[in-house]
Amino acid sequence: MQNKNKDNSLNNTSFSFQLPMLFALILIIPFCFNFFIDSFVLLIAMYCFHIDNKKTFYMQHILTIFIFNLLSFLIGAIFLFIALILGFYAGNELCTTIIAVFISSICLYLFNYFIVFREFKKDMGCKISLIFATVTAPYIFFIPFFFLY
């Protein structure tokens, strides 16, 4: 007696090895755009506040600004995810998104003020951190997901 299911094989199609590579390629574009925006805001802030040694200042601070910007985006995204799981997101999408952007902006301000720009005077560090918190806030949270499909 022969096995009739000999020609049938089961393949794991839900998670392939190409998926992490595709995910990494998709993330490169927003990361590059975010780095460009952070660089642009830092250059404008350096010229507005007359910071000396612009090249050294830029090289010392851009990576930490970029990393803390991504971390604050992640904190806002985690808040949105928790709100979605707990059911606060249904019907209050705009309010929940505004709160997530506000939380991310506060985290951006605190990271920049207390960690990145701590060597400045209080007034100047506060102004630069406030510029970064308002200009580089995760406004992309307001774009609906159905535009991605």
C-alpha positions in Angstrom: 0.0 0.0 0.0 1.4 3.3 -1.0 1.1 6.6 0.9 -1.2 8.9 -1.1 0.1 12.0 0.6 3.7 11.4 -0.5 3.6 14.3 -3.0 2.1 16.8 -0.6 4.5 18.8 1.5 3.9 21.4 4.1 5.9 24.6 3.9 6.1 27.3 6.5 4.7 30.3 4.6 3.8 32.5 7.5 7.4 33.4 8.3 10.0 33.2 5.7 13.7 34.0 5.9 13.2 37.0 3.6 10.8 38.8 5.9 13.5 40.3 8.3 15.4 41.5 5.2 12.3 43.1 3.8 11.5 44.7 7.2 15.0 46.1 7.4 14.8 47.6 3.9 11.5 49.2 4.7 12.9 50.8 7.9 15.9 52.3 6.1 13.9 55.0 4.4 12.2 56.5 7.5 15.5 56.2 9.4 17.3 58.1 6.7 14.6 60.7 6.5 14.6 61.1 10.3 18.4 61.5 10.3 18.1 64.2 7.6 15.4 66.1 9.6 17.5 65.9 12.8 20.5 67.1 11.0 18.6 70.0 9.4 17.1 71.1 12.7 20.5 70.9 14.4 22.2 72.9 11.7 19.5 75.6 11.9 19.7 75.7 15.7 23.5 76.0 15.6 23.2 79.0 13.3 20.4 80.6 15.2 22.1 80.3 18.6 25.6 81.1 17.2 27.3 78.0 18.4 31.1 77.9 17.8 32.9 74.9 16.2 29.8 73.8 14.2 31.5 70.8 12.6 32.7 69.4 15.9 29.4 70.2 17.7 27.5 68.5 14.9 29.7 65.3 14.9 29.5 65.1 18.7 25.7 65.5 19.0 23.9 64.2 15.9 24.1 60.5 16.8 22.8 61.0 20.3 20.0 63.2 19.0 19.1 60.6 16.4 19.1 57.7 18.9 17.0 59.6 21.4 14.6 60.7 18.7 14.1 57.1 17.7 13.7 56.1 21.3 11.0 58.8 21.9 9.2 57.6 18.7 9.3 54.1 20.1 7.8 55.2 23.4 4.9 56.9 21.5 4.4 53.8 19.4 4.4 51.6 22.5 1.7 53.9 24.0 -0.4 53.5 20.8 0.1 49.8 20.8 -1.0 49.5 24.5 -4.0 51.8 23.8 -4.9 49.5 20.9 -4.7 46.4 23.1 -6.7 47.9 25.9 -9.4 49.2 23.6 -8.9 52.9 24.1 -8.1 53.3 20.5 -11.5 52.4 19.1 -13.5 55.5 18.4 -10.8 57.9 19.8 -8.1 57.5 17.2 -7.4 61.2 17.0 -7.3 61.8 20.7 -5.1 58.8 21.3 -2.7 59.8 18.5 -2.5 63.4 19.9 -1.6 62.0 23.3 1.0 59.7 21.8 2.6 62.6 19.9 2.5 64.7 23.0 4.2 61.9 25.1 6.9 61.5 22.4 7.5 65.2 22.3 7.8 65.4 26.1 10.3 62.5 25.9 12.2 64.3 23.2 12.4 67.4 25.2 13.6 65.6 28.4 16.2 63.5 26.5 17.6 66.5 24.7 17.5 68.9 27.7 18.9 66.5 30.4 21.2 64.4 28.3 22.2 65.9 24.9 22.4 69.6 25.7 23.2 69.5 29.4 26.5 71.5 28.9 24.5 74.6 27.8 23.1 77.2 30.1 19.5 76.5 31.2 18.0 79.0 28.9 19.8 78.0 25.7 19.5 74.3 26.4 15.8 74.7 27.0 15.2 76.6 23.8 17.2 74.1 21.6 15.4 71.2 23.3 12.0 72.8 22.8 12.8 73.4 19.1 13.7 69.7 18.7 10.6 68.6 20.6 8.3 70.6 18.4 9.9 70.2 15.0 10.9 66.5 15.1 7.9 65.2 16.9 6.4 62.0 15.4 3.8 63.7 13.2 3.8 60.6 11.0 1.6 59.0 13.6 -1.3 61.0 12.1 -1.0 59.2 8.8 -3.6 56.4 8.6 -2.4 52.9 8.1 -4.6 52.3 5.0 -2.3 54.6 3.0 0.4 51.8 3.4 -1.7 49.1 1.7 
